[in-house]
Amino acid sequence: MMTRTNPPADNVYSPENRQDVGATKTKIKRKASNRKFINVMISITAVLFAVLLWWVAAKWIVDSEIILPTPGQVIDKFLVLAVTTSGEQSLWLNLSISVMRVLAGWGLGLVVGVTIGIAMANSRYILFALDPLLEAGRAIPPLAFAPLVLVWFGIGETSKIVLLFFAAFPIFAISTTAAILRVDVSLKRTALTLGASRSFMLRAVTIPSVLPEIFVAMRVASAIVWTTLVAAELLAASQGLGFMIMKAGRFLDTATIFVGIIMIGIAAYIIDRIIRIIEHKLVPWKGKG
């Protein structure tokens, strides 16, 4: 009686299969690299096209250096300000002071806002007590607090940082509260059923679920703090990009105004990219679910 034999299964660890897997990984990496390159080129093209439109408008439509300087005139002004060392006109000193103010107000809002958000999410009494105040306060423009802040904290650095804090704090508090309350209850129950402690559940369930929302809040708050910067530096400031812009406006120095605006945009973009890089390292699972 003849016995039926099955053909030997392919060895998945054979050199040929390992070679195929390696080739597939290489193709995937090459496609990802090409996609990144295309995205970068699209961004660069968009910026160059915007500059071209700016040049056409300044050269052929407006034709007034006071109303709209050309990109070349703005670059010339940038080069002059970049080598200036005097306090009020030093571009790099003003930039560094503005960045420090933004980071101080934004960082304070992050720490206090996340702390208050955690407390609100874990206590319905705190939630019902603070939620109406935060929702109402979020609708008030930070600039409305400027006169009060000036009266309360004087004309020093504290008043400017507090105003930036008012811009960032509600975003962090509300986002943290909402993120914690949206954590899947079944995950919590499963962890508790398996005997997980509260500290372990915080590390393994709550924080991974909340981190993506926190990073979104960080980016949104960063942008809002930068938009509040000019108002903050109107509070008897003698340095900073906002002060430089307002002073240039009094003398109709439009090129300097453009330099200040562009530097704010570049600084804000760099901070946003840093937040995205940190988010990618700490929350690698985001967008892969």
NORPE-V560074 format. One record per residue. N is the residue number from 0. SS is DSSP state (hx for helix, st for strand, lp for the rest). NEAR is the number of other ideal C-beta (glycine too) atoms within 8 Angstrom. Layout:
# NORPE-V560074
n = <N	N>
ss = <SS	SS>
near = <NEAR	NEAR>
This chain:
# NORPE-V560074
n = <0	1	2	3	4	5	6	7	8	9	10	11	12	13	14	15	16	17	18	19	20	21	22	23	24	25	26	27	28	29	30	31	32	33	34	35	36	37	38	39	40	41	42	43	44	45	46	47	48	49	50	51	52	53	54	55	56	57	58	59	60	61	62	63	64	65	66	67	68	69	70	71	72	73	74	75	76	77	78	79	80	81	82	83	84	85	86	87	88	89	90	91	92	93	94	95	96	97	98	99	100	101	102	103	104	105	106	107	108	109	110	111	112	113	114	115	116	117	118	119	120	121	122	123	124	125	126	127	128	129	130	131	132	133	134	135	136	137	138	139	140	141	142	143	144	145	146	147	148	149	150	151	152	153	154	155	156	157	158	159	160	161	162	163	164	165	166	167	168	169	170	171	172	173	174	175	176	177	178	179	180	181	182	183	184	185	186	187	188	189	190	191	192	193	194	195	196	197	198	199	200	201	202	203	204	205	206	207	208	209	210	211	212	213	214	215	216	217	218	219	220	221	222	223	224	225	226	227	228	229	230	231	232	233	234	235	236	237	238	239	240	241	242	243	244	245	246	247	248	249	250	251	252	253	254	255	256	257	258	259	260	261	262	263	264	265	266	267	268	269	270	271	272	273	274	275	276	277	278	279	280	281	282	283	284	285	286	287	288>
ss = <lp	lp	lp	lp	lp	lp	lp	lp	lp	lp	lp	lp	lp	lp	hx	hx	hx	hx	hx	hx	hx	hx	hx	hx	hx	hx	hx	hx	hx	hx	hx	hx	hx	hx	hx	hx	hx	hx	hx	hx	hx	hx	hx	hx	hx	hx	hx	hx	hx	hx	hx	hx	hx	hx	hx	hx	hx	hx	hx	hx	hx	hx	lp	lp	lp	lp	lp	lp	lp	lp	hx	hx	hx	hx	hx	hx	hx	hx	hx	hx	hx	hx	lp	lp	lp	lp	lp	lp	lp	lp	hx	hx	hx	hx	hx	hx	hx	hx	hx	hx	hx	hx	hx	hx	hx	hx	hx	hx	hx	hx	hx	hx	hx	hx	hx	hx	hx	hx	hx	hx	hx	hx	lp	hx	hx	hx	hx	hx	hx	hx	hx	hx	hx	hx	hx	hx	hx	hx	lp	lp	lp	hx	hx	hx	hx	hx	hx	hx	hx	hx	hx	hx	hx	lp	lp	lp	hx	hx	hx	hx	hx	hx	hx	hx	hx	hx	hx	hx	hx	hx	hx	hx	hx	hx	hx	hx	hx	hx	hx	hx	hx	lp	lp	lp	hx	hx	hx	hx	hx	hx	hx	hx	hx	lp	lp	lp	lp	hx	hx	hx	hx	hx	hx	hx	hx	hx	hx	hx	hx	hx	hx	hx	hx	hx	hx	hx	hx	hx	hx	hx	hx	hx	hx	hx	hx	hx	hx	hx	hx	hx	hx	hx	lp	lp	lp	lp	lp	lp	lp	lp	hx	hx	hx	hx	hx	hx	hx	hx	hx	hx	lp	lp	lp	hx	hx	hx	hx	hx	hx	hx	hx	hx	hx	hx	hx	hx	hx	hx	hx	hx	hx	hx	hx	hx	hx	hx	hx	hx	hx	hx	hx	hx	lp	lp	lp	lp	lp	lp	lp>
near = <2	3	4	4	4	4	4	4	4	6	6	5	5	8	5	6	11	9	8	8	8	8	8	8	8	8	8	8	8	8	8	8	8	8	8	8	8	8	8	8	8	8	8	8	8	8	8	8	8	8	9	8	8	11	11	9	10	12	8	5	7	7	6	6	9	5	6	10	10	11	9	7	10	13	8	9	14	11	8	8	12	8	6	9	4	6	7	10	8	11	13	7	9	15	11	8	10	15	9	8	16	15	8	10	18	13	8	12	17	12	8	12	17	12	8	12	16	10	9	14	11	7	8	5	6	10	11	7	7	11	10	6	8	11	9	8	9	9	5	8	4	13	7	6	10	13	6	7	13	12	5	8	8	7	6	6	6	8	15	13	13	12	17	19	12	11	14	17	13	10	14	18	16	12	15	19	13	9	14	13	7	7	12	6	6	6	10	11	8	8	12	9	6	6	5	9	6	6	6	9	13	9	8	9	12	10	9	9	12	12	11	11	12	13	13	9	13	11	11	10	15	14	10	12	15	11	8	13	16	11	11	17	15	10	12	5	11	6	9	12	14	15	14	14	13	11	9	12	9	6	6	6	9	12	12	12	11	11	13	14	9	10	11	12	8	8	13	11	8	8	10	11	8	8	12	9	8	9	12	8	6	8	10	7	6	7	3	5	3>
